[in-house]
């Protein structure tokens, strides 16, 4: 990490945030059997699986979990110099009459979520789509708001919010690298050209 790094969530705080998200989802949806969870790859998918595991622990209900790559649905995909690395989208259940919980790691401009909603429509028409975000960093460009948020943090536009998860990065950690030039020199969580990582979001 750089000297301009601020840790937002360590492992314990991140676990508490995910637990709180799960409880809020269950409080808002009185019939857990109606739920389905879709995680945006990469880290949103891991968070989605954790939420589903907690629902299983709390309610003894297996909630179906899908994984979604929104790379080709983004409205800025053709303006980027690098071609996106497309990962798998796996939604192996019907969306009709489901209350879908869309899970992502960081909410920024809202363009990732706009793309995800477009892709969900291609798979079916759920009863509702609710958005769960581990981090909301502000600076929205579209009228999109999360229903469930683990933590709200103030950021500058040139800050870089990084989410690391054990399943991919070997540890649970959320931190902010301050300033565009300093942050651009170090990318510990991003290993592919375009993936749902801790890059300057979305």
PyMOL commands that set and color helices and strands:
alter all, ss='L'
color gray80, all
select helices_A, chain A and resi 11-28+32-34+43-59+71-73+77-79+111-123+166-169+180-184
alter helices_A, ss='H'
color red, helices_A
select strands_A, chain A and resi 5-9+35-40+64-68+99-107+128-136+148-152+160-164+173-177
alter strands_A, ss='S'
color yellow, strands_A
deselect
rebuild
show_as cartoon
